Amino acid sequence: MVFHHGEGFRLEKLPPGRSRVIYPAEPLEGLADPDGAIRHALDNPLGESEPLRALLFSGMKLTIAFDDISLPLPPMRRPDIRQRVIEAVLDLAAEAGVDDVHLIAALAIHRRMTPDELRHAVGDRVYDAFAPDGRLYNHDAEDPDGMVVLGETPHGEDVQFSRRAAESDLVVYVNINLVAMDGGHKSTATGLSGY
């Protein structure tokens, strides 16, 4: 059986008689204008949230977190969807006069993304603007100075979270939503947490 694995494929033998293969539904037709759809989504969010541009203001601290490389992604045409969304968010932030912006690869305790992997995810323009001065980086769940304790579980365990994200006025999370359990607060709570 051939499986998607990262941006490539992996060949595995499955035990005969004990394996059941479920094929996905046919894919949806692609968007004619992905960037227009992204701008529309940022201007017309689901639920009761205000449009992103209404939440941005000069002098604020903005953190953009994004999915790391650990998801088994099918091959994607460039630009990566994370790049498209991040560029749209950064354009809105610039229009609002937001200067304090950090981008964090939300790894939880997965392996760190390499510089090439970060560049692939966010694109050359964003990488070149944010990586050299340290505003684009991998989350480090093992760095005590980069974490803050938000509370305690009923079992007495500390709830640790990225200090940068916790101290931000707004966190925007950019994910690759491949499965129903991915995205939203789950991605933030997992990808930017301690262990």
Secondary structure as the mmCIF struct_conf table of DSSP 4:
data_model
#
loop_
_struct_conf.conf_type_id
_struct_conf.id
_struct_conf.beg_label_comp_id
_struct_conf.beg_label_asym_id
_struct_conf.beg_label_seq_id
_struct_conf.end_label_comp_id
_struct_conf.end_label_asym_id
_struct_conf.end_label_seq_id
STRN STRN1 VAL A 2 HIS A 5
TURN_TY1_P TURN_TY1_P1 GLY A 6 GLU A 7
STRN STRN2 GLY A 8 LEU A 11
TURN_TY1_P TURN_TY1_P2 PRO A 16 ARG A 18
HELX_LH_PP_P HELX_LH_PP_P1 TYR A 23 LEU A 31
BEND BEND1 ALA A 32 ALA A 32
HELX_RH_AL_P HELX_RH_AL_P1 PRO A 34 ASP A 43
BEND BEND2 ASN A 44 ASN A 44
BEND BEND3 LEU A 46 LEU A 46
TURN_TY1_P TURN_TY1_P3 GLY A 47 GLU A 48
HELX_LH_PP_P HELX_LH_PP_P2 SER A 49 PRO A 51
HELX_RH_AL_P HELX_RH_AL_P2 LEU A 52 LEU A 55
TURN_TY1_P TURN_TY1_P4 SER A 58 GLY A 59
STRN STRN3 LYS A 61 ASP A 67
TURN_TY1_P TURN_TY1_P5 ILE A 69 SER A 70
BEND BEND4 LEU A 71 LEU A 71
HELX_LH_PP_P HELX_LH_PP_P3 LEU A 73 PRO A 75
HELX_LH_PP_P HELX_LH_PP_P4 ARG A 77 ARG A 77
BEND BEND5 ARG A 78 PRO A 79
HELX_LH_PP_P HELX_LH_PP_P5 ASP A 80 ASP A 80
HELX_RH_AL_P HELX_RH_AL_P3 ILE A 81 GLU A 95
TURN_TY1_P TURN_TY1_P6 ALA A 96 GLY A 97
STRN STRN4 ASP A 100 ALA A 106
TURN_TY1_P TURN_TY1_P7 ALA A 108 ILE A 109
BEND BEND6 HIS A 110 HIS A 110
HELX_LH_PP_P HELX_LH_PP_P6 ARG A 111 THR A 114
HELX_RH_AL_P HELX_RH_AL_P4 PRO A 115 PHE A 130
TURN_TY1_P TURN_TY1_P8 ALA A 131 GLY A 134
STRN STRN5 LEU A 136 ASN A 138
TURN_TY1_P TURN_TY1_P9 ALA A 141 GLU A 142
HELX_RH_3T_P HELX_RH_3T_P1 PRO A 144 GLY A 146
STRN STRN6 MET A 147 GLU A 152
TURN_TY1_P TURN_TY1_P10 PRO A 154 HIS A 155
BEND BEND7 GLY A 156 GLY A 156
STRN STRN7 ASP A 158 SER A 162
HELX_RH_AL_P HELX_RH_AL_P5 ARG A 163 ALA A 166
TURN_TY1_P TURN_TY1_P11 GLU A 167 GLU A 167
BEND BEND8 ASP A 169 ASP A 169
STRN STRN8 LEU A 170 VAL A 174
BEND BEND9 VAL A 179 VAL A 179
TURN_TY1_P TURN_TY1_P12 ALA A 180 MET A 181
BEND BEND10 GLY A 183 GLY A 183
HELX_RH_AL_P HELX_RH_AL_P6 GLY A 184 GLY A 191
TURN_TY1_P TURN_TY1_P13 LEU A 192 LEU A 192
STRN STRN9 SER A 193 SER A 193
#
